[in-house]
């Protein structure tokens, strides 16, 4: 084919060395994973899954350590990464067809494309060229830096665990107090003072009065309430604030039978407040046995 009949892209592509195309492929793979990791980290932080973000951070550091060794030309690691991406991409596409999931289709297709490109001749030539200029001192420094980052993530995870345990203990303690004041003492002033503003603005006064009257007539006197237990989540809010929500439950012994008390609590950073509460009867299990004559 003459120069006049070829397109500009064909002329450019024929003049670019294969190793440069391989470098471009790896840069595109790195950019895709970096963008995906940023979106996942933001999603975990805003959805109340901060406990998982630390494991995600460790996995991200290991990924970039692996990518660095692929970049400097470690052949067996590139083959392993490519085979893993092709296999997982194929499985995701099969599951996507079964579940009719567009998200699984996208990630499955991207995994297969990345896996195939890792086996491409262009990436091979780039890896071969990189092995000629490898500097093991720089590699060791990069690995040491990744290790220090992982240590920092582990230290942050320990600090977050203490924060989470403090929020969980405070939430359970507040739920125990709410059970005593609302169900045992029937203190309306305390209940009105500890309801969230959003719940109170939605006819909260009328709904809370109705709930307290209905509880008093239905349950009767409440003698004993077990310690509250349940799940607590911590959310990150910009620019720098932590909010928490809790879904807790406890068992109460009332004059009309056992009941389970439910609490949905919110903490915007100052104190715990009641967002929603309800109760339901529990089946009576301790029925006295009668002996036949």
HELIX and SHEET records of a PDB file:
HELIX    1   1 UNK A    8  UNK A   15  1                                   8    
HELIX    2   2 UNK A   18  UNK A   46  1                                  29    
HELIX    3   3 UNK A   50  UNK A   71  1                                  22    
HELIX    4   4 UNK A   75  UNK A   99  1                                  25    
HELIX    5   5 UNK A  102  UNK A  118  1                                  17    
HELIX    6   6 UNK A  121  UNK A  132  1                                  12    
HELIX    7   7 UNK A  136  UNK A  178  1                                  43    
HELIX    8   8 UNK A  179  UNK A  184  3                                   6    
HELIX    9   9 UNK A  188  UNK A  193  1                                   6    
HELIX   10  10 UNK A  197  UNK A  201  1                                   5    
HELIX   11  11 UNK A  204  UNK A  219  1                                  16    
SHEET    1   A 3 UNK A 222  UNK A 225  0                                        
SHEET    2   A 3 UNK A 241  UNK A 254 -1                                        
SHEET    3   A 3 UNK A 229  UNK A 237 -1                                        
SHEET    1   B 4 UNK A 222  UNK A 225  0                                        
SHEET    2   B 4 UNK A 241  UNK A 254 -1                                        
SHEET    3   B 4 UNK A 257  UNK A 267 -1                                        
SHEET    4   B 4 UNK A 272  UNK A 281 -1                                        
END                                                                             
